[in-house]
Each structure stands twice: as C-alpha cells, then as structure tokens.
Amino acid sequence: MDLPASSIPTLRQLQFLAALQAQGSFVKAAESVGVTQPTLSAGIKELENALEALLVERGKAGAILTPAGEEAAVRARRILADVEDLVHAARGANAPFTGRFRLGAIPTIAPFLLPTALPILQARFPAMRLTLREDVTHRLIEQLRSRALDAALIALPYVAHDIETAVVTEDEFLFLAPRGHPLADRNDLAPEHLQSEDVLLLEDGHCLREHALSVCRTDPGARSAEVSATSLHTLVHMVAGGMGVTLLPRLAADGGAATGAPVAIRPFEKPVIGRSIGVAWRAGGAREEEARALAPIFAEAVAKQRAGHA
C-alpha cells in the first residue's frame, strides 16, 4: 500500500536528523548543515510527525536521540549515502574523478606516500575535490561500508565482506638501529640476527605491528620489547634514543620517517617483504571504477619516490 505523501520524510529532514545525531545539539547540527537552529528544530518536528514517533528528547543537557531516533538516524545516513552515490554515478558517467572524492589511509602509509601522490592526482584530475581521513584499518573498512569513504589505502592482505582491493606495491622491511649499532655494519643481515635484540613495535591496533611480528616469529628466539609506540615517527625517535631496534617499511624510509635522526637504516641481505600496500573500496559502489583506477596512480607515486632515493 502506498504511503500518503505526508508520511514520507524529505531528504532535508533526514539530513537534519543525521546531523543531530553526529553533533549532539540543535545549535551545532544547524551550523553543520547551514541552517538556523529554529529551522532544524522545525524540520525534526515535522519528521517526527511524519513517522508518528518521538525521535529526540530535548533537555538542558542537549538533544538525546531515543532508540527510535537512533534507528532512524542510521537508516537516514544509508539513504543519504545512496542518494549521494546516485548523484556521483550520474555525474561521473562520462567524467570520472569529478566532485568530492573521500580517501582514507592508515597512519603508516598516509604521511609517507600522499605527499608524492597528491600532486599527481591534482594535476591529472583538477575537477576532483579530494578529502582525506587517516585512521586504522578496521575503522576505514567500516567507513567504506557505510559510504563515508570512497576508497582507502591500507596494508594487504585484508579480507572483508563486500570489500575489494587492488595491490599498489610490495613494501619491504628495512632494519633500523641506533647509529653505530653492530648489526648496522653487517652485509649478511637476516631476521634471525634480531634474536638478541629488543625489537620495538607499534602499539596494538596498528596492522604494521602484526606484520613486523610475523617477521620476528620466523625465529622463535627473537624477542620484542615491552614498550611500544603510537606512530612510526615516535618509533624512530625511540630507536634513536637507544631503546631498541625496529623494522621500518621502505615506504616510510623513502618518505622521510627517519630524516635527521641519528639512526642507521640497512636492508636485509635477502629482501624481507613486510606487507603489500593496496587500495580498498566497497564492491558495487558508485566510485568503484575510480577507486580501482587509483592503484596504478599510487604505484606511479611509489616509483617516483623510490627513484628519488636511489
């Protein structure tokens, strides 16, 4: 049975509700969508009347969504994302990389690859308005699924339902130690030489930690220090301070992660591939072809960066 027009929410009303959930107050939500507070409040009230449900509890502490309001806000975001996909698909049918493109990247990739890649993207696609978000992998994947992102740079392999990936490059691990460390002079450096070393790692939550541990585990005697770092830059400074050694991705080394630090960077005699770097996107999404096309562009950026450090 068709619903009467008065019972069908407008996209503007759904946008107001999604903004209210995100901002937690009528004033901030109104600012985020570019309307006055009374306009947003009236729109939410009209939505409640259309749905015949109380969505928001209004009080001195701010706006609190009811359980019905929370469920409606989740569905509202999905509807708004579908509409945005529709617009992108229609506008981009003959002109890819136009309008806003939302790219995510993990912290062990973003600061080291994007400075080289962004100028290439901007020169090649001047009509694209790129927005960036840095976060850990599992949150980027959720944002791909919820359509908050169009693509993400992550470490592979990573298997997730409804997510497809394309490899950009293989990223080898380099040995990083304080300057003057005995292992820095070896020409036959191998993972087993880490057996008696305190290997510093990133804290839990960073996928690079697991990749590094997988290399260390090739030797049961290898050990890791109890301390951990929140970023690769912090890890480099911990090594420089004599707290231990670590494995540094070549991408980060080429991107200047250790520039100016009193450390030694050495390759292993047999290259140790620590991870693959790739682009991920939501399967079947409106920006799927554009996301897939990013892989060779980022590969070009990696090659350019490596050539500059050859």
N, C-alpha and C positions, 0 to 999 in steps of 0.2 A: 504494500500500500504506500502510495506516495505521501510524503510528509507535507504539511502545509508550509508555505514559504516562510511564515513567521517562526517556524520551528527549526529552520536551517541556519546555523551560525554563519556569519560572514568571515572571510579570511582576516579582515581587520580585527574582529573580535577575538579570533583565535590567536592572532599576533599579540594582542593586549594580554591575554591570559598567559601565553608563553613568556612574555617579558616580565610579568608579575611574578611568576614562579622563579625566574632567574634572578631578579633584583630584590625581591622580598619586601618591597614597599611601593605604594602607588606613585610617589614622587619620582623615585629612581626609575621605575618602569616607564613612566610617562616620558622622562628625559631620553631614555634609550630608544624609544620609537618616535620621538619628535612630535609629541602632542602635549597638551596641558593635562594636569592631574584630573580636573573635572571631566575632561573628555574621556580619558582612560577609565575612570571610575564608572562613568555612564555606560561605556561600552561593555565593561564586565557585567554590570547590572542587566543590560539587555541580553547578554549571553546567558546569564542565569535564568532569565525569564524564558528564553527560547528553549533551554534544556530542562526547565522546570526543576532545577536543582540548585542548592546552595553550594557555591564553589569556593567562596572566600569568607573567612571570618575576619572582620575588621575590628581592630582594637588599638589600644595605646602602644602596644609592642610592635605594631606594624600589621602587615597583611599575611595571614596564615591560610594556606590552601587546605580545604577539607579533603578527606580521602577522595570524594568525587571530583574535587578540583584538581588534585594531583593526577588522577587518571585522565581527566580531560586535557590537562596540560601536556601529558606525554603524547596523547593522540594528536593534539594540536600541533606539536612540533613535527610529528611524522607527516601530517597533512601539509604543513607549510614547506617541509623539505621536498615532498613530492611535487608541489607547485613550482618550487624553485628548479627542480630537475626538469620539469616540463618546459620552463622558460629557457633554461640553458640548452636543452635539446633542440628547441625550435630555432633559437638564435644562432646556435653553433653548428647547425646542419651544414652550412656552406662556409662557415668561418670559425674554425676551431680556435681555442685559446683566446676567446673574447670575453670581456666582463670579468667578474671576480672568480678567481681560482684559489681554493683553500688547500694549502700544502702543509703537512705536518712532517716532523723529523725528530728522531731520537737525539738526545744530547751528545752522544758520542759521534754523531755524523754532522749535525746542523752547523756548528761553528767552524768546521774544517772543510766542508765541501761547498756549502751555499755561497760563501764569498766569491768563489770562482764560477759557480753555476748561474747565479742570479743575473750577472751582466749578459751572459749568453741568452738566457730566457727573455730578458727585457729587450735585447736587440732583435731577437727573432720574432717575438710576439708583442709588439708595442701596444696592442689593444687589450692585453691581459692585465688585470689588476690583481696582483698576487698578494695574498695574506698568508702569514706564516704562524705556525704553532709548534712549540718544542715540548715534547712530553715523552714519557716512557712508552714502550711498545704496546702493552696491553690497553692503555688508555687511548692511544692513537687508533688502534683497531676498533675500539668501541665507537670512537668518533667517526670513523669511516662508515660503520654500520648505521649510525644514527644520522648520517648525511651531514654532520658538522664539518667533515673534511672531504675533499675530493680525491686526494692521494696522499701517500705518506712514504717517506724514506725510512726504511727500517733495516735491521740486520736479518739475514736469512740463514738457514731455513726457518720459516714460521708458518705453521699450518693453522688456518682458522676457517670456519664455515663461512661461505659467501664472500670470502676474500681471495682475490687473485694477486699474483706477484710476477715481477719480471726482474731478472738479475741485471744489475748495473756493472758490477765488477767484483773480483775477489780481492779481499783485503788481508794482507799477511801481517803477522805479528813480528815486531822488532823487539829486541832486548834493550831495556832502559835501566841504567845503573848510575850511581854517583860517579862523577868524573874521577878517574884513577882506579876504579874497581878492577880487580884482577881479571874477571871474565870479559871485560871490555877489550882486552888485547888478544883474545883467542880467535883464531881463524877457523876453528872447527866447532864453533859454538852450537850446542844442541839442547833441547829441552831438559835432558837428564842432568845437565850441569846446574840446573836450578835446585837440585836435591837438597843442598845445604844452605840455600838462601831463603830469607824471608821475602816471599812474593806478595807485594801489596796489590789489593784488588779494589774495585769499586764496590760500594755498598749494595746490599740486596735490593733487587728491583731493576737493576741495570742488566740488560741481557749480555753486555760485554763481560760481566763478571763470570757468567756461566761459560762463555766461550774461552776465557782465559783459564778457568778451572779445568776445562776439558783438555787443554794442552798440558797443564801441570799433572793431570791424572795419568798421562802416558807413562809417568814414572811414579810408582807408588810411594817412593821416598820423598818426593817433592812436598814442600810444606808451604802454607800461606800464613801471613802474619794475621794477628787478631785485629789489627786496626784496618779500617777501610776508608775510602774517600768518596765524596759526593760527586766529583767531576774529574775528568781527565787532567785538567789544569791543576787541581789540587793534588792529584796523584803524582804528577811530575814534581811538584814542589816538595812532597813528602820524600820522594826518591832523592831529590837534590839535598834534602836535609839529612840524609844518611839513615833513613828509617827502614830501607829495604830496596828491593829491585821490583820491576814490573814488566809486563808485556804491553807494548804500545802499538796500536794499529798504525800501519803505514799511512793511512789516510790522515790520521791525526798528526803524525810526524811531518808529513808534507804540508799540512795545513798550519804548521807553526805552533803546535801544542807545547813544544819544549824550547822554543826560541828564547835565548837569553839565560836559560837555566844552566847551572854547572853540572850537566849530566852527559853521559855517553850513550849514543844510540848505535846499536850494532845489529846487523841481520844475522839470522841463524845460517849455518852452512847450507842446510837444506831448507828452503823457504817453508815456513810454517803458516799455512793458511788458517787464519783465526776465524774468519767469518766471510760471508758474502754480503754485499750491500745491494739492496733492491728497492723497487718501487711497489707499493701495495695499493689496491683500490677495491671498491665494492663491486663485485660481479654484477653485471647488468645495469650499472649506474649510468646516468646520462653523460658523465665525463669519463667513461671507461676508455674510449679510444684516445682521448687526450692524455690520460694517466699512463696508458701503455706507451705512448709516444715520448714520455719523459725519460724512459730508461736510456735510449741512445744519447739523449742530450746530456744527461748526467754522466754517462760514460765518457763523452767528449770532454766534460769538465775535469773528470778524474785524470784523463790522459794529458790534458793541458797542465794540470797541477803537477803531475809526476815529471813531465818534461822540464818544468821549471826547476826541479830539484835533482835532475840527472847529473 
